[in-house]
């Protein structure tokens, strides 16, 4: 056994990269769980290939998983990886520009064949031509070592090779003092009906761990201490999973059945898959034949007295627009979850973007106002789902919840709440006629919320007309009267404008910053990390983040006008900046990129510093 010294680090960024069939997402996910069990704060970024079944060994087919774990609170999956595990030449060359100088590279030398090099346009191996001179390279025959470790099994060579990701995971687990028990339990569940596969994966996992322990190539092991966190029970969670749990919890707090009508679409499909597992919580899932059928069923469920939900991504949201307009006209609670992806059209299904804001606000015919809520982190998707449900039920309105691919697939620790501490949501169903003469007036509104009664079909005395044609105020009868139409349009808008949302909170430690950086959705993490970096330089900068995009907090204009400069970073071409300029007449300056990737901290630091130079 080789004597190794242990070096303590405050944070590490690890990137696993290989072909889409190499199990990099699984490997990254298991290493994430091991880090979470260690008590580290963490943030992840699964980077899926954009091509469907890209040719093996090619640059477009590279699948990567990046994890940033630390002994303190962090907000992004990291900027430049400290460690790269590259399973083939394509994975190495695709990831190389991202690495920090001196980074450690664990490279699977078995895949550096002439054929694989040719696929990415190389004639000479980067292992031999000096390309990696500025890095600490650990050449490891991951494939051959895995096959050797499984030589006593009944698996053929090809099946044995598939376990090389577990060998790599075992090696990384040894390198960072990770316990293998959680991964072993996971594998036992996953391959319970395939004992040979289970045995092989566990053997490969331990072989990788033992290789690290015995080889002379690794003389240093690393340790990252647990991060201080508030007392509680934590688990690792992705945005889609948090959103699913939030929807279930919201239905429970409202004492309503939960109905999901959805067509599976990347990257929202996991919500449908997860909710389908929870029939015991009075959850009904309907996998529809198309987007329109999905939302139609959800709206029907809302009419019937359930918490109606539909999930989609950008192109699907466009298809749902007519039915969202119908929900606006009927004034029924409906949750529309849009997990944004790169567009337009089919676009980049596996890549992230936040360019659906204007579609969410205005992408329907007529004056069709809806509430819009956006989570800021994977764990925050839980709270955002609760808030969206509160608004929908209380105000009888569709609510659009704008997540994105980065939040959906990213992971972070989540403190499991005590469900009894969460606020209850009162659906306030109508139970008797509300007219002076004993008739039911389906559009007689609550004086405070302007919400109409929610009358469950079949309730005695509450029969009323539904449909998409304009309703008469109070009675709900079909009306073509111009004055009535103007009244109804203004009432529906006033209802949205009157939704009770918290004031915009500003983080301005000194209270005298000249620059405000404001964002929405998943830009929260990179903006926060960038602001931290700038403040460490002794500079003053304020930060605010919008969770509620319609209506915006009532103090938004006041906040914006109190700073000399306003910077708005977005993964679009300036949609929030457009809104802020138009509504509040402030000179909001956008920082915009649409690359299918989230911002990183250095980008934020640079643009903030540039803006600070302008206000000096």
Steps between C-alpha positions, in 0.01 A plus 500: 500500500627846405523765770295802397479839658164673538452863396198692630322721244214746543339415166547278193349494151493158331389432144416152370494479119451220250266369232128523561500124560788506750281564805644842584169632632463199728862528614464872571169444677647234731806714580258783578310283744825393664599868538159586642533217753836651596318822592646719223307779341483427130371606163491290184471550126409199284608589145312273263588460133278706270491238226274199519720191478807693390770272352709336769831668574410832335501848652120550465443174687691598816296466817634678808409547861660773710481523878623780724518402869633705788527556875297823465188615321535514120266608221633363171636171363836671473701677237815310411519134611782392731465139386394347170419134451516450121381168364615556140678753273178688414419548868853623566512751216146630560577564868859621472415871438297503822774383736707720725878489449657216696173307524516125555394288203417134546490367147393162368799413284332190353278714280781701339507289187574626149134449410372709792753775436397517134135551603592835656743604228830417676797321349706491819394416852470800736656273762828511307518833316533741793134608499472408868829652614327750730298235681561221748418193295417157641486245217284209608382209287148520639353261247769231518526521880123455527502198267787351701317558828193319361690216338350250742140598421267348242480828309641530152769756425255756359271482803798517735625815327172675580594495868798731445298796629470321835877444501545874444250578777684271740830673419351848559333378817838390632664824389249712698439273798148398397308211652385237248204374703238735348606407147497130585144534632398687187646232274331228705162664440566579134622153404306291750367279219835478321737343752791460256484868398473600865798290597707640213424864578581462869819314413601778258420764762726334756768432240519873424517585869773244560692616194523848650617348827777294343627690197798731530347748256293672769717618790243746636142452617263788562247582766222760496340558838122514545341841447326669795125484444191562714400199705260268325460197279645548155490312176643564157238621254465608137273779382250268332480278808459802729226633276322164508513490880383862513193421290410202718547707815293788362212264424524356852502846661193591293337160569447452127571208269792568267448443128782522246416502131820500304675402181860385569743762370869559582594626759163487682430127462645407840216683675247274330710193580536598865137592564387172343668324793285669765146374455494447877496878546181534291699588187359418157727523197380499141762458228326674214544441128595865447549832680147624438339186639721523807399853595139439403482212746671709769253785451212254516638366827523856636136557407419177684664619824854361473836676495548486123859500374660468158874486432686587184791680341511799264355350177232325705408825672429651159259216424323545834438873450134475390404287799688731738286779353191289570614457862540880520143547372357231730709634791599161632815401693747332267875446537703504179861395557737605223847348533670726248748371244697640209277610213326595280305210349648168609821687575741340743291267720786409734638853542380774733357844425264755658347655188133414567430798727319711243314193374384430856382859544356578159500186284120471464229670301311790653564649841584178680684576827644221714720493807865404441737355762863388450714290739863599551667168583429125483384484864299821460283322242317347799410837649418648159249220437331572835486872419361438151227277645413760765454769239305277260255378765459828686452718192341247261754552227744305288855532631805445283800360686821565305772250584776407252724211403783618724276497809312187393806276479730679744523378858564650842434414866142558612385531858185291530231721653252407770182487291289621792704822507405582142202732451170339411319603182124545520323419172184664635257304284160655446236298689179697447349765269639852549235715329242706687216305342654159562668466161866416448717778355821329379679831438404681820846577631668501838545862599865454603640257242255553212486120477177346378338207685643152435193283463552126471269345237209317658470731800128568548390840382835597344444408136664751267609545142862448389670550166737732321258769386507817710295488821276765646623645827339334804258268309748328269251504212634532145553867424602698191447834668801730443482662842477162672801373305700805605393441862598131497837567339579764761378281787716208393802729474424664835480157662853416384631846592355460849667169585676531834873441451790590731703814443823475305789444742829674423837371618704820539729456804627861508178659382681735264576291189456669162443179304210257541521155338153351460406162355228238490489122497822299482728802457484535879795268562749651253398856590544430872839338442612792280380759753693319774819513296465872434430577865812307600690756291363771731246632248138589565221334307136424586301193396130421466315204354147477363301191593164655402502624142128570473410687699838636595551612860340840564831656602686391184492843338616670820791257534610540137488880512716513813812388311702685236544188287297181466653184348272215385680172410274259307528187286300674228539820299364732767138412583495605867707807416234595243226466762688702762573779253141510377326481835729704720682727251845410632818451299529126558806362319488139388779243502379231267622164379303222335746212488297218652719527809461685830713802583806448715646709782797648306260627232292671764807641672631648175175665391433638850849651511446653155177660619668629815762671286221683318350641822827619654 
